[in-house]
């Protein structure tokens, strides 16, 4: 460990030999087309598939009547697999109502993609359009239509959290300054390289087998089995190479419909595999986004800069279905108080159904939204007190033994102060670059119009699942060698953890080699197949390396016991369970929410052209305590990739959603950063201060670069212009309008 071991998938990916889900279909595969409802809110009155079924090349058309249990959801069962007229007996959620333009209406299977497309166009449906509640304001209005009346609530604000800590009156009385703001947070599209795709068939053992991109193979298996009313062992999920995820593959997209088609076709004697690949437009329309939301907050500090009171209320737009909104809300809830010692707090957070694109997991998982509000407030407090924004953070930062916002001590190993100090020291060094940029190739900027500024922010993020979720991770290790060998000569590691581009499988092999004492080239991996590995949990929550490392350590110990017992091969299996967490108390928020955290501080230096509103980021210092480095190159790749993703979120990625419809479902109009748009310099500063319960002391860190970038950038823009920006993305037109030039 600690070595720059080459990625095990690098050669296949750069040569084009890697076979992603869309590349795996054999020549005789059938092609599946998902038909979207194209209705943000409407009741289905008639569905006619006869013309589609008679269309040339069509093998079958499946509707809600073909789904044994027509409901699914990762954390709440609130979404029909298919919208249809068959509403009795197999779902508690009315399936004749389309609540989102990309609800699935039918599934067409044909000999060719063209035949499937033409047949899909032949499906006839009559609808009764229903009143819309397409955004937070409309959904929270007193006369708003209920998106999910079946849940028995009289409001679209269907899930919430509270924190009640200390004495708010005493806190406000002690405040020398109070800052109050409302922050508007935008959607973000995952924009992963590979759109949704997959292949399904029934294998020789009768298992419905789905090869697909996801983040949690065993959870995908569970959702498929539930919808098809099968035992989990009758379903197999395999993850081929995956072209990115970032939380966007945590919820299912094509998994269930592919399995449904393969299962039903097998029943009628059609055994060819079924494949599908969405277009980019279908992908942007058809999977969830980062939550847009609103946070109203009021902070007070005394004359010495010590926080005395935090009052905050957040609303996250969940869209038409829950996905993971109830879990994302918890992270946003805690992040609103920042990584600080706060004696008095009154915080409320709400998830709200709307008739819009669902929101769900995205790198940071609610933390970036809450962190933006908290860090913007800290920078405003520093200005109001005429204090250094780094010093005010040192005064308030959590430390070992600090009582967190949920009124319990933080897990040991709090290193925020060390991270802040390291970032501040690096930021104080000479900048390697200053912009003299030209926003237009033919027209250089007026030098006097270029304004420069610097900003700072810090944050923390949980490692692992929170709030009482039964966290776990399994690994298997098999040691090989001859009967006369005193030590193993090779090993194989079995693990279901998803490789979504981050280099996880390379890290697994490095950790297995370290744990077994074998050279890296003597360890082979068998990954991401529910048939050969136990449940790993998700590649999310900055947890996978942390949890996988602990499970691999345990499996290696068990295999070593078997080896010393004389077993050849020696098999070890281990299910790692971390310290337990607790759900938030519904009235006070008191709980032990997490068992580990990662810590981050970020510095941004920028140039803004006040004549055009264009911003160039000259330098970023992203500082992380990672506990122990597994693979330095992969680690820096995660930091740089996270910074660039946060950069797009803050500056250019502007998803237009109105009346329940995404209006720019193309990468030509939804602008992710290109190579010419990213920060000029990214300094990845890494500390290794061990997590007491991390494997070899390692901490998770993949989400941390998202946490402080937006507020640090906004602070730098304020430093340059004197103006605070409480919403983003900071596209040139918005900046120019605010500057009034």
C-alpha atoms as one frame of an Amber mdcrd trajectory, in Angstrom:
protein
   0.000   0.000   0.000   1.036   3.573  -0.615   2.445   2.624  -4.024   1.327
   3.886  -7.421   0.203   0.468  -8.598  -1.153   0.711 -12.155  -4.911   0.401
 -12.465  -5.843  -3.157 -13.349  -8.396  -1.916 -15.893  -6.253   0.838 -17.430
  -4.997  -0.988 -20.511  -8.422  -2.339 -21.470 -10.039   1.076 -21.064  -7.488
   3.088 -23.031  -7.297   0.536 -25.868 -11.050   0.126 -26.209 -10.990  -3.524
 -25.188 -13.112  -2.952 -22.072 -16.643  -4.153 -22.695 -19.096  -1.849 -21.011
 -22.771  -2.849 -20.609 -23.648  -1.385 -24.013 -20.869  -3.406 -25.680 -21.772
  -6.855 -24.435 -24.729  -7.851 -26.590 -24.158 -10.844 -28.883 -25.192 -10.632
 -32.538 -28.525 -12.367 -31.923 -29.574 -10.151 -29.011 -33.017  -8.619 -28.905
 -33.324  -4.880 -28.388 -35.407  -3.221 -25.696 -36.962   0.226 -25.806 -38.393
   1.909 -22.717 -41.358   4.147 -23.526 -41.580   7.229 -21.317 -44.995   8.643
 -20.440 -44.001  12.213 -21.436 -46.520  13.451 -18.864 -45.406  15.303 -15.691
 -48.807  14.691 -14.082 -51.626  12.845 -15.771 -53.979   9.893 -15.330 -53.815
   7.144 -17.922 -57.257   6.511 -19.419 -56.458   4.138 -22.289 -53.407   2.163
 -23.348 -53.412   0.327 -26.661 -50.428  -1.798 -27.676 -51.931  -3.873 -30.525
 -50.390  -1.767 -33.291 -47.001  -1.910 -31.611 -47.222  -5.669 -31.163 -48.052
  -6.051 -34.875 -45.201  -3.791 -35.945 -42.493  -5.541 -38.052 -39.734  -7.114
 -35.998 -41.504  -6.828 -32.642 -41.154  -9.820 -30.329 -43.152  -8.564 -27.333
 -44.601  -5.505 -25.625 -44.785  -5.512 -21.829 -47.030  -3.338 -19.688 -47.828
  -2.995 -15.991 -49.974  -6.139 -16.194 -46.780  -8.129 -16.766 -45.060  -6.893
 -13.593 -45.741  -9.229 -10.643 -45.101  -6.533  -7.996 -45.419  -3.185  -9.722
 -43.597  -0.979  -7.223 -40.025  -0.286  -6.223 -37.778   2.168  -4.434 -34.367
   2.127  -2.830 -35.521   3.438   0.534 -39.300   3.862   0.063 -41.577   1.814
  -2.194 -43.305   4.733  -3.886 -42.673   4.278  -7.635 -44.432   1.995 -10.127
 -42.178  -0.055 -12.393 -44.584   0.698 -15.251 -47.482   3.136 -15.416 -50.589
   1.303 -16.562 -54.252   0.503 -16.168 -53.673  -2.704 -14.232 -53.782  -1.138
 -10.773 -55.151  -3.925  -8.596 -53.457  -6.475  -6.432 -49.775  -5.838  -6.962
 -48.999  -2.325  -5.764 -50.126   0.016  -3.021 -49.024   2.978  -5.155 -51.593
   3.897  -7.836 -49.901   2.969 -11.095 -52.286   4.760 -13.455 -50.812   8.163
 -12.534 -47.717   9.530 -14.268 -45.949  11.855 -11.841 -42.842  12.514 -13.951
 -42.236  12.955 -17.658 -39.851   9.963 -17.640 -42.114   7.518 -15.848 -42.023
   4.225 -17.754 -45.189   3.363 -19.675 -44.252   0.240 -21.619 -41.331  -1.903
 -22.732 -40.939  -2.909 -26.381 -38.656  -5.798 -27.384 -37.779  -6.173 -31.053
 -35.198  -7.630 -33.420 -33.453  -4.293 -34.008 -33.246  -0.897 -32.295 -35.056
   0.681 -35.240 -37.916  -1.819 -35.033 -38.242  -1.191 -31.304 -38.261   2.576
 -31.843 -40.946   2.394 -34.548 -43.115   0.108 -32.446 -42.791   2.413 -29.436
 -44.133   5.256 -31.563 -47.152   3.101 -32.435 -48.294   2.726 -28.816 -51.476
   4.695 -28.211 -52.315   6.302 -24.874 -55.048   8.675 -23.753 -54.403  10.859
 -20.744 -56.255  13.175 -18.408 -53.828  15.953 -17.517 -53.872  16.798 -13.822
 -52.836  19.926 -11.885 -49.097  20.433 -11.522 -46.956  21.174  -8.498 -43.662
  21.403 -10.376 -41.445  23.152  -7.810 -41.085  23.850  -4.102 -43.275  26.939
  -4.007 -46.114  25.249  -5.880 -45.835  21.998  -3.902 -45.876  23.795  -0.536
 -48.830  26.055  -1.397 -51.983  25.514   0.631 -53.949  24.458  -2.452 -51.239
  22.242  -3.942 -52.288  18.913  -5.467 -50.882  15.992  -3.479 -48.266  14.072
  -5.424 -48.622  10.943  -3.269 -51.992  11.031  -1.489 -51.656   7.295  -0.818
 -49.097   8.031   1.919 -51.876   9.482   4.089 -50.297  12.915   4.539 -52.040
  16.197   3.787 -48.827  17.845   2.581 -46.152  17.242  -0.034 -43.497  17.821
   2.647 -43.411  14.125   3.425 -40.212  13.701   5.441 -38.399  15.882   7.942
 -35.783  16.263  10.660 -35.367  18.585  13.649 -32.490  19.704  15.849 -33.175
  21.470  19.141 -29.996  22.212  21.065 -29.286  24.664  23.865 -31.064  27.935
  24.562 -31.703  30.033  21.472 -32.730  33.159  23.403 -29.457  33.070  25.335
 -27.575  32.523  22.098 -29.063  35.517  20.358 -28.537  37.656  23.459 -24.822
  36.799  23.372 -24.446  37.668  19.693 -22.390  40.701  18.744 -23.260  40.195
  15.083 -26.038  38.295  13.292 -26.074  37.391   9.603 -29.211  36.195   7.870
 -29.488  34.832   4.318 -31.551  32.684   1.972 -29.614  30.348  -0.306 -30.951
  28.787  -3.491 -29.269  25.534  -4.535 -29.453  24.157  -8.093 -29.913  20.756
  -9.670 -26.866  18.994 -11.071 -26.768  16.303 -13.759 -24.324  13.433 -13.168
 -23.174  13.515 -16.812 -21.322  10.228 -16.550 -19.610   9.043 -19.719 -21.715
   5.915 -20.207 -25.496   6.322 -20.517 -27.790   3.697 -19.029 -27.338   0.319
 -20.724 -27.484  -3.371 -19.938 -27.973  -6.961 -21.018 -30.279  -9.584 -19.500
 -30.917 -13.283 -20.001 -31.858 -16.375 -18.020 -28.748 -18.473 -17.384 -28.276
 -22.266 -17.360 -29.186 -22.379 -13.660 -32.450 -20.582 -14.289 -31.305 -17.294
 -12.781 -32.489 -14.021 -14.271 -29.090 -12.488 -14.993 -28.579  -8.784 -15.561
 -25.257  -7.259 -16.645 -25.560  -3.566 -15.930 -23.850  -0.514 -14.479 -24.752
   0.157 -10.867 -23.336   1.009  -7.470 -24.665  -1.801  -5.275 -25.044  -5.169
  -6.987 -26.884  -6.876  -4.135 -29.373  -4.027  -3.787 -30.041  -4.156  -7.538
 -30.639  -7.883  -7.122 -33.068  -7.244  -4.267 -35.046  -4.673  -6.257 -35.274
  -6.957  -9.297 -36.311  -9.953  -7.195 -38.957  -7.930  -5.399 -40.538  -6.631
  -8.612 -40.514 -10.079 -10.244 -41.670 -11.782  -7.024 -38.667 -14.110  -7.049
 -36.264 -15.304  -4.396 -33.038 -13.310  -4.461 -31.076 -16.442  -5.343 -33.056
 -16.634  -8.582 -31.514 -13.337  -9.702 -27.881 -12.655 -10.563 -26.404  -9.180
 -11.088 -23.011  -8.640 -12.697 -21.258  -5.306 -13.059 -19.057  -5.034 -16.180
 -16.815  -1.967 -16.582 -18.778   1.120 -15.587 -18.370   4.541 -17.162 -18.886
   6.676 -14.075 -21.633   6.912 -11.461 -21.249   9.707  -8.826 -24.467   8.516
  -7.139 -26.424   8.540 -10.391 -26.484   4.733 -10.556 -27.452   4.159  -6.937
 -31.116   3.911  -7.905 -32.272   1.534 -10.621 -32.905   2.671 -14.186 -32.947
  -0.213 -16.685 -32.289  -3.076 -14.242 -35.884  -4.101 -13.557 -37.234  -3.656
 -17.084 -34.371  -5.685 -18.558 -34.951  -8.447 -16.033 -38.704  -8.341 -16.653
 -38.251  -8.737 -20.396 -35.765 -11.611 -20.096 -37.936 -13.360 -17.503 -41.206
 -13.097 -19.455 -39.582 -14.013 -22.780 -37.994 -17.083 -21.202 -41.429 -18.175
 -20.002 -42.701 -18.253 -23.607 -39.635 -20.039 -24.963 -37.629 -17.057 -26.226
 -34.142 -17.411 -24.761 -32.135 -14.789 -26.620 -30.583 -12.096 -24.427 -32.157
  -8.651 -24.301 -30.114  -5.463 -24.483 -30.769  -1.736 -24.264 -28.774   1.476
 -24.435 -30.306   4.835 -23.690 -29.472   7.925 -25.701 -27.927  10.845 -23.871
 -31.275  12.645 -23.946 -33.028   9.629 -22.431 -30.324   9.484 -19.789 -30.667
  13.124 -18.775 -34.453  12.895 -18.736 -34.596   9.481 -17.143 -32.324   9.435
 -14.098 -32.328  11.491 -10.932 -30.345  14.681 -10.211 -28.680  16.440  -7.305
 -31.396  18.024  -5.174 -32.260  21.606  -5.841 -33.361  23.353  -2.688 -33.611
  26.378  -0.474 -31.995  27.106   2.891 -33.017  30.054   5.060 -30.522  30.569
   7.853 -29.516  32.979  10.591 -26.209  32.787  12.468 -24.884  34.749  15.430
 -21.377  35.132  16.840 -19.940  36.975  19.801 -17.288  39.689  19.577 -14.503
  37.091  19.714 -15.887  35.251  16.708 -17.365  32.336  18.641 -20.609  31.003
  17.163 -23.431  31.418  19.682 -26.549  30.486  17.694 -27.577  28.833  14.431
 -31.115  28.841  13.129 -31.723  27.177   9.786 -34.483  25.658   7.713 -33.971
  23.667   4.509 -36.303  22.389   1.822 -35.043  19.847  -0.701 -37.018  19.176
  -3.883 -37.318  15.389  -4.022 -39.133  15.405  -7.337 -41.829  12.872  -8.137
 -40.402   9.971  -6.119 -38.324   9.579  -2.997 -35.286   7.710  -4.394 -32.810
   8.488  -1.537 -34.182  11.912  -0.598 -34.953  10.863   2.978 -31.303   9.847
   3.421 -29.837  12.826   1.547 -31.909  15.096   3.770 -30.125  13.777   6.856
 -26.709  14.818   5.548 -27.985  18.225   4.505 -29.550  18.569   7.943 -26.279
  18.065   9.815 -24.199  20.088   7.349 -26.254  23.237   7.962 -24.379  23.749
  11.236 -20.982  23.265   9.580 -18.023  21.454  11.166 -18.186  23.712  14.210
 -18.952  23.714  17.905 -22.433  25.230  18.036 -23.932  25.617  21.528 -27.422
  26.661  20.487 -29.211  25.465  17.367 -32.693  25.251  15.937 -32.641  23.425
  12.574 -35.515  22.042  10.505 -35.186  20.174   7.214 -37.850  18.913   4.819
 -38.032  16.685   1.768 -40.824  17.771  -0.576 -42.468  15.841  -3.404 -42.963
  17.794  -6.639 -43.990  16.908 -10.196 -40.439  17.152 -11.415 -37.373  15.071
 -12.135 -36.573  12.981  -9.050 -33.547  13.890  -7.000 -31.272  11.434  -5.272
 -27.697  10.506  -4.556 -24.930  12.687  -5.963 -21.362  13.038  -4.709 -21.661
  14.651  -1.290 -25.197  13.319  -0.712 -26.810  16.503   0.638 -23.604  17.744
   2.237 -22.713  20.280  -0.482 -26.083  22.010  -0.119 -25.851  22.341   3.659
 -22.159  23.165   3.516 -22.726  25.986   1.036 -25.092  27.699   3.454 -22.916
  27.077   6.522 -19.636  28.201   4.945 -21.208  31.246   3.312 -22.530  32.227
   6.731 -19.082  31.788   8.287 -17.507  34.031   5.673 -20.199  36.638   6.239
 -19.657  36.473  10.012 -15.930  36.992   9.472 -16.627  40.069   7.369 -19.121
  41.458   9.885 -16.552  41.056  12.675 -13.625  42.216  10.525 -11.925  38.887
  11.229  -9.744  36.662   9.118 -12.019  33.944   7.633  -9.439  31.263   8.458
  -8.995  32.407  12.050 -12.744  32.385  12.744 -12.780  28.770  11.597  -9.892
  27.849  13.878 -11.818  29.333  16.795 -14.943  27.301  16.099 -13.682  24.065
  14.506 -14.648  20.738  16.046 -11.883  18.825  17.807 -11.495  15.479  19.530
 -14.071  15.407  22.290 -16.277  18.075  20.702 -19.998  17.645  21.153 -21.524
  17.622  17.691 -24.724  19.201  16.494 -26.613  16.022  17.480 -25.448  16.479
  21.104 -23.100  13.484  21.176 -19.287  13.417  20.900 -17.764  13.109  17.453
 -15.871   9.889  16.697 -12.219   9.996  17.759  -9.711  11.203  15.199 -11.056
  14.709  14.498  -8.410  16.482  12.430 -10.199  19.540  11.073  -7.844  22.044
  12.705  -4.801  20.329  11.195  -6.468  20.353   7.774  -7.370  24.049   8.050
  -3.833  24.951   9.082  -2.245  22.931   6.271  -4.531  24.476   3.663  -3.918
  27.990   4.998  -0.159  27.485   4.927  -0.231  26.235   1.347  -2.573  29.047
   0.284  -0.097  31.581   1.684   2.598  30.455  -0.734   3.048  32.338  -3.965
   0.384  31.656  -6.565   1.856  29.844  -9.570  -0.474  31.550 -12.008  -2.505
  34.692 -12.555  -5.027  35.018 -15.335  -4.754  37.336 -18.249  -7.588  35.463
 -19.865  -9.612  36.404 -22.891 -13.280  35.421 -22.718 -13.489  35.661 -26.484
 -10.771  34.345 -28.778 -10.804  37.482 -30.914 -11.091  40.059 -28.137  -8.680
  40.277 -25.190  -9.980  41.437 -21.842  -9.537  45.024 -20.763  -6.815  44.768
 -18.064  -8.576  47.197 -15.743 -11.706  45.038 -15.880  -9.963  42.010 -14.383
 -10.653  41.663 -10.657  -8.944  39.084  -8.457 -10.068  37.484  -5.237  -9.359
  34.707  -2.768 -11.716  32.568  -0.690 -11.652  29.793   1.889 -14.011  27.113
   3.188 -13.825  23.869   5.135 -16.149  20.983   5.855 -16.525  17.419   6.983
 -18.400  14.471   5.558 -19.468  11.166   7.030 -17.740   7.971   5.954 -20.287
   5.157   5.655 -24.026   4.886   6.022 -25.684   6.884   8.777 -28.586   7.212
  11.172 -28.989   3.595  12.241 -28.700   1.918   8.842 -27.420  -1.674   9.268
 -24.029  -1.033   7.679 -21.941  -4.043   6.605 -19.445  -5.255   4.027 -18.377
  -8.792   3.108 -15.170 -10.112   1.576 -13.725 -13.492   0.758 -10.072 -14.441
   0.399  -8.761 -17.805  -0.818  -5.103 -18.664  -0.237  -3.393 -21.131  -2.580
  -0.202 -23.146  -2.280   1.071 -26.671  -2.320   0.940 -29.061   0.659   4.638
 -28.496   1.298   4.486 -24.719   1.102   4.996 -23.008   4.437   3.349 -19.830
   3.148   0.700 -19.141   0.494   1.975 -18.578  -3.031  -1.099 -16.804  -4.396
  -4.518 -15.562  -3.398  -7.828 -14.522  -4.831 -10.102 -11.913  -3.335 -13.872
 -12.020  -3.849 -15.663  -8.721  -3.397 -18.858  -7.221  -4.796 -17.799  -3.580
  -4.431 -18.447  -1.576  -7.586 -15.654  -0.176  -9.752 -17.282   2.980 -11.083
 -14.121   4.605 -12.386 -12.482   5.454  -9.065  -9.964   2.589  -9.097 -11.621
   0.592  -6.326 -10.689  -2.840  -7.645  -7.024  -1.860  -7.882  -7.189  -0.642
  -4.281  -8.876  -3.904  -3.210  -6.001  -5.919  -4.667  -3.425  -3.667  -3.011
  -5.142  -4.059   0.354  -5.477  -7.825  -0.114  -1.771  -8.085  -0.940  -0.945
  -6.045   2.154  -3.235  -8.137   4.343  -1.912 -11.495   3.102   1.750 -10.523
   2.780   1.798 -11.561  -0.868   3.193  -9.551  -3.776   0.557  -7.671  -5.720
   0.997  -9.753  -8.857   0.172 -12.901  -6.867  -3.323 -11.682  -5.979  -6.253
 -12.099  -8.369  -9.647 -10.452  -8.075 -13.195 -11.695  -8.645 -15.398  -8.652
  -8.405 -18.958  -7.315  -8.646 -20.924 -10.534  -9.163 -23.686 -11.479  -6.727
 -23.090 -15.151  -7.585 -19.567 -15.180  -6.183 -19.402 -12.429  -3.551 -21.278
 -11.395  -0.445 -22.991  -8.058   0.016 -20.484  -5.191  -0.125 -22.889  -2.323
   0.299 -22.836   0.581  -2.093 -20.018   2.442  -3.798 -21.184   5.626  -2.139
 -20.981   7.624   1.107 -17.156   7.729   0.840 -17.373   4.247   2.340 -16.159
   1.678  -0.151 -12.389   1.715   0.427 -12.930   2.128   4.179 -15.480  -0.690
   4.474 -13.816  -2.957   1.917 -10.449  -2.580   3.620 -11.867  -3.652   6.962
 -13.664  -6.604   5.373 -10.516  -7.662   3.473  -8.464  -7.492   6.671 -10.974
  -9.761   8.392 -11.151 -12.192   5.477  -7.360 -12.407   5.322  -7.229 -13.228
   9.019  -9.832 -15.974   8.584  -7.981 -17.388   5.570  -4.731 -17.367   7.539
  -6.390 -19.377  10.302  -7.556 -21.921   7.724  -4.053 -22.062   6.217  -2.467
 -22.724   9.602  -5.142 -25.367  10.124  -3.838 -27.162   7.060  -6.594 -26.269
   4.600  -5.505 -26.118   0.936  -6.927 -23.963  -0.467  -7.512 -21.914   2.667
 -10.803 -20.026   2.514 -11.647 -17.003   4.621 -14.909 -15.080   4.642 -15.606
 -12.046   6.772 -18.552  -9.717   7.248 -17.357  -6.434   8.696 -19.830  -4.451
  10.796 -18.687  -1.006  11.989 -19.764   0.656  15.247 -23.527   1.236  15.297
 -25.159   4.550  14.526 -28.536   5.904  15.604 -31.531   7.557  13.983 -32.152
  11.213  14.724 -34.527  11.749  17.617 -37.661  13.162  15.927 -37.993  16.025
  18.410 -34.426  16.996  19.294 -32.162  15.334  16.736 -30.113  13.712  19.499
 -28.242  10.669  18.170 -24.905   9.146  17.232 -25.256   9.784  13.493 -21.952
   8.449  12.106 -18.953   6.305  13.032 -16.284   8.129  11.005 -15.675  11.396
   9.157 -13.347  12.839   6.573 -12.116  16.435   6.804 -11.409  18.953   4.032
 -10.381  22.588   3.591 -10.303  24.409   0.260  -8.814  27.669  -0.990  -9.808
  29.279  -4.284  -8.093  32.091  -6.163  -9.924  33.552  -9.159 -10.109  36.298
 -11.738 -13.414  37.767 -12.894 -13.910  40.020 -15.907 -16.432  42.634 -14.792
 -17.108  43.567 -18.426 -18.321  40.075 -19.367 -19.007  38.226 -16.111 -16.583
  35.449 -17.034 -14.697  33.766 -14.182 -11.416  31.865 -14.385 -10.179  29.858
 -11.422  -6.441  30.468 -11.197  -5.659  28.154  -8.318  -7.332  25.664  -6.000
  -5.752  24.178  -2.897  -7.825  21.145  -1.870  -6.569  19.743   1.435  -7.638
  16.349   2.750  -6.846  14.132   5.688  -7.067  10.669   4.122  -5.698   8.762
   7.120  -3.521   6.473   5.020  -2.884   6.625   1.284  -3.684   3.375  -0.531
  -2.680   4.512  -4.042  -1.368   8.083  -4.463  -2.266   8.483  -8.144  -5.810
   7.239  -7.638  -6.157   9.506  -4.622  -5.068  12.618  -6.512  -7.373  11.595
  -9.361 -10.292  11.575  -6.929  -9.370  15.022  -5.602  -8.908  16.580  -9.028
 -12.034  14.917 -10.419 -14.088  16.071  -7.450 -12.818  19.632  -7.765 -13.705
  19.722 -11.468 -17.176  18.316 -10.734 -17.682  20.946  -8.036 -16.377  23.570
 -10.467 -19.067  22.685 -13.005 -21.744  22.674 -10.286 -20.736  26.164  -9.192
 -20.049  27.886 -12.499 -21.638  26.379 -15.590 -24.016  23.450 -15.093 -27.442
  25.004 -15.387 -30.244  22.451 -15.687 -33.395  24.184 -16.884 -36.494  22.561
 -15.382 -39.921  24.124 -15.751 -43.476  22.798 -15.502 -42.117  19.361 -14.658
 -39.904  19.095 -17.740 -36.152  19.183 -18.295 -35.706  21.737 -21.067 -32.045
  21.134 -21.928 -31.443  17.360 -21.973 -28.314  17.626 -24.111 -24.665  18.210
 -23.324 -24.642  20.969 -25.953 -26.817  23.112 -23.698 -26.068  21.603 -20.283
 -22.453  22.738 -20.047 -20.086  20.513 -18.086 -16.533  21.903 -17.941 -14.244
  21.142 -20.839 -10.479  20.948 -20.505 -10.213  24.671 -21.213 -12.692  25.530
 -18.453 -11.238  23.754 -15.440  -9.090  25.436 -12.774  -5.671  26.393 -14.089
  -3.879  24.859 -11.095  -5.171  22.283  -8.605  -2.885  21.624  -5.657  -3.933
  18.376  -3.986  -2.606  18.541  -0.440  -2.802  15.214   1.401  -2.420  14.583
   5.142  -2.139  11.118   6.673  -3.572  11.356  10.195  -4.987   7.912  10.964
  -8.654   7.206  11.521  -8.652   5.080  14.696 -10.980   2.479  13.188 -10.128
   2.810   9.497  -8.255  -0.013   7.740  -4.561   0.769   8.261  -5.885   4.143
   9.464  -7.422   5.058   6.086 -10.352   7.466   5.775 -12.856   7.753   2.953
 -12.479  10.961   0.944 -14.090  10.716  -2.506 -16.918  13.157  -1.736 -14.860
  15.675   0.204 -13.718  17.809  -2.787 -17.387  18.701  -3.444 -17.987  20.052
   0.024 -16.254  23.418   0.257 -15.577  24.422  -3.319 -18.739  26.431  -4.032
 -18.593  28.561  -0.851 -14.838  29.104  -1.243 -15.389  30.260  -4.828 -18.231
  32.568  -3.791 -16.009  34.011  -1.056 -13.275  34.655  -3.633 -15.805  36.336
  -5.928 -16.916  38.517  -3.019 -13.285  39.371  -2.320 -12.925  40.449  -5.959
 -16.209  42.318  -6.390 -17.542  43.170  -2.927 -20.776  41.310  -3.706 -22.198
  38.160  -2.114 -23.813  35.601  -4.382 -26.358  33.440  -2.563 -27.282  31.260
  -5.532 -25.459  29.594  -8.396 -24.367  28.435 -11.001 -22.426  31.627 -11.570
 -22.855  31.801 -15.309 -21.471  34.967 -16.963 -24.920  36.460 -17.527 -25.826
  36.110 -13.837 -22.528  37.574 -12.666 -22.755  40.450 -15.134 -26.324  41.245
 -14.128 -25.409  41.255 -10.437 -22.415  43.502 -11.023 -24.629  45.919 -12.895
 -21.997  46.751 -15.497
